[in-house]
Amino acid sequence: MPRSLRSNQKIPDDKSDTVEHVSPPTCRQVKFNLKPIESHLTCSLCQGYLKEALTISECLHSFCKSCLYIYFSQGKTRCPQCSCVLGPDPYVTAIYDPTLQELVDTILPELKKSDEIAELKYYLDANIPPKEKYAEEIKRGLITALVSDEGQTTNDDQIKDNDSETMTRQLSGATIPIQDCELNFRLYPVNDDGQGHAVLPSLKKPLVRTSGKLHMIQLKKFLVKQLGLSIPHTSLEIRCKGKKVGDEHSLTFVSLTTWMNPDEDMELRYAFASHHY
């Protein structure tokens, strides 16, 4: 889908100061000022709200997926925001951030809705099978909200039977894309290493959900930042079931080879590395 469908997409001026969020179970309305947090919800490359948010594991800056991939395709290997060196293959440092994207979609649901309509229309106009995620939701709901060539919103009476059949056929023939595997795990400090060494502080929120592709070296950098430590990430080590985990291993690898308990969230322990002393 063209990058321009979301780039620079801002909420109207009359809604820029205050956003209302309705909670379905109780129908309560929560009003808050969007301005103080707007910078955390926008992509610095396109200046629009985040779409398919990717967070760079080295520095934790976030961007739209399409914006960041276009940036990397130009041969650039540094973070667009802080110029952090990302190595020869910067794509591996860009990890999908479902929590951040869910926050954007919750605060600004009208953007997600308009994106879905624009994306589906793009697929249909180009005669490309839409993504599988649209198979039920769009076939039942957004099918009535497609914008016609004249700029008018269609309704059930305006959609011809053959158009509906074509859309249904395209949706049913869509393939399911391979998604990045995400997993939950818990991070706790090693309480006592038996040698009288200092114990690191605990995270305020030890439960983490992220991509299984995240490597231990990136997890160490995350810990240094979250704990406010003034030490290099190399001064830390990660353990699973008492065994030290190598920097090159991913969360998925550790889960399958060391934790080996799919029914429970994996537990990882962090401590000062032995060479730190």
N, C-alpha and C positions, 0 to 999 in steps of 0.2 A: 504494500500500500504506500502511495506517495507520502513523503515526510510532511508535505504541506498541509495534509488533512488535519494535523494537530498543532503544528508549529505556530507560536505566537497566539494561541487560543486562550484568551482571558475571559473571565466572567464580566458581564456588563458593568458599567460604571455605577449603576444604581445598586449593585449588590457587592461592590468591591470592599466596602467597609465592614459589613455584617453578613454573616452566613447563618441560615437557619438549618438545623439538622433535626429531622423528625425520627424519633425512635419508634419503630413499628409496634413493639409489645405494649407500650404504655401511651403512645401517641404524644409523648412529651416533646416540646421544642426547646432546643438549646441554641442560644444566640451567642456568638462570639465574634471578635474582631479578627478578620483574616489577615490584615496587613502584617502583624508581627511574625507570622509563620509562613508568609507567602514565599519567602526566599528559599525555604526548605522544601517547598512543593514544586519548584520550577527548575527547568533545565537551563543552565547558563549558556548552552550552545544555541538554542532556538528562542530562549526567553519565554517559552510557553510552559504550561503545566505538564508534569511528567506523564509520559505514556510508555508503558512497559519498562518501568524504571529499572535501570542497572546501576549497581553500586560498585565502585572500584575497590577491591579488597585491600589494596595497599594504603589508601588514604581516606576511604569511606565517603568520597564525593559521588553524587548521583546524577544521572543523565537519562534522557530518553534513549531507548535502545537504538532506534534508527539514527538519531543524531550522533551517538557515540560510534556506531559502526561506520558511518560515513566519515567521521573524523579519523578513525583508525585506518580506513581504506586509502587515505591520502599519505600513508607512510609515517604518520606521527605515532610516537611511542611514549608520550608523556601524558599525564592527566591534564585535560583542558583547563582545569581550574587552578591547580597548584603546581603544575609542571613536575610532579613526582615521576621519576623514571619507572616505567612499567615493564621493561625488558623487551626482548626481541619479538615476543608474541603478546601484545597487550590485550588481545581478546580474552585470554584465559583469566585475566584479573577482573573482568567485568561480569558480575554475578547478579542474576535476577533478584530483586528485592521485593518480595510479595507484601511484606508489612507496609513499606512505604507506599507502594502502588495502591494497596487497599485503603490507606489513609486518604490519598488523593481522591479516589473514587467515592469514598464515603462523604467527604466534605463537599465535593463538587460532582454529584451524580449526573447533572445535566451534561457535563463534558463527556462522560463515558457513554451516555445514551446517544449523543450526537455522533461520537466516534464510531459506534457500532453501526449506526444508520449509514454513515458515509463509507465505512469499510465494506459493508455488504453491497451497497450500490456500486462501489468500484469493482468488486468481484463480478457482479452480474453484468455490468456494462462491458467488462473485458472478457466475458464468457469464461471466467475462471471459477472452478468449484470453491465455494466459501469454506472457511474453517469449520471443523466438526462442532466447535462450541456453539455455533449458531443453529445447529440442526433443529433443536426444539424451541429455544427461546425466540429466535427471530421468525421461525416459521409460524408461530402462534401469535407473537406480539408485534415485533418490529416490522413485519410484512405490511402492516397497515400504515406505517410511518415513513415509508420510502418517499423521498422527494422526487417529484416528476421533473421532466425537462423544463417545464414552464415555471418551476419554483413553487408549485402548489403541492401541498401534502395530500397524498392519495388516501382513500378509504376503501373499505371492503367492496363497495359497489363499483368503484372506479377500476379495480384490478380485474383484468380479464381472466377467464378460467385458464386459458392456455399459458398466460404469464405465471399464474400460481403453480401450474403443473410443471413448468420449466424450472421454477425456483425450487420446488420440492425435489425434482429429479437431481438438480445440481447439489442440493444439500445432502441428499441420501448417498450421492456418489463421492462425497468429500472424504478425504483420507485423514486419519488421526495423526497429527504431528507428534514426534517424539519430544516429550517435555523433559526439562531438567529435573532430576530427582531431588526432592527436598526432604529433609528429615529433622526431627526434634532431638536435641541432646541437652544435657545439663552440665554446667561448668562449676566445679567446686575447687577450692584450694586444698592442697594436701595439709591435713591437720597437724601431723607430726611426722617428720622424716626419720625420727629416731636418732638424729645426730645433733639435736639442739639448735638447728638452724631457724632463722626467722620464718614466720608464717605469713603468707601473702593475704591481703584482705579479700573478703568475699564480694561477689558481684551483687548488686541490688536485685537484679533479675537474672538468676542463674539459668532459667530455661531459655534456650535459643532455638530458633527455626531458621534454617538457611539452606543454601545449595549443598548437596553432597559433594560437589566438586571442590569445595573449599579445602585448602591444604593447611597443615598444621602451622606452617610458617606464617600464613595469613591470619590464623587464629591467634597466634602469639602477638602479632601487631594489634589485633583487635583488643586483646587483654591489656596490653600496655596503655592503650588509649582510654579504655573504659575504666581502668583502675587508677588512672592519673599517675602512672609510674614514670620516673625520670631515669629509666634504664633502657638499654637497647633490648629489642625482642629476643636477641640471642642469649640473654641472661635467664630466659625462662625455658621450661620444658613441659611437655604435655604427657600425661600418663593415662592409660586405660587399663583397668584391672591390675594396677600396680606396675605395668610395663611401660617403659618410655617409648613414645611414638616418634618416629622419624619425621623431620620437617617435610619430606617429599610426599608423605602419605595424605590421602584425601579422607574426608569424613566417611564417605561411603566405604572406602577400603578398610578403615579401622572398624567400622560397624560390622562388616562381613567377615573379617579375619580375626578380630580380637574380641569385640563385644559379643557377637553371635547370639543375640537375644532380640529378635524382631518384635516381641510382645511388650518390651519395655523401652523407654527412652534411654539412649546411651548416656553413660556418665563418664565425663572426662575430668581429670584432676590436673591442676597446674601448680607448679612450684618453681623455686629458683633452681637453675641448672647447677650441677655439681661444680662446674668450672667457675661459677660466679663467686665462690668463696675463696 
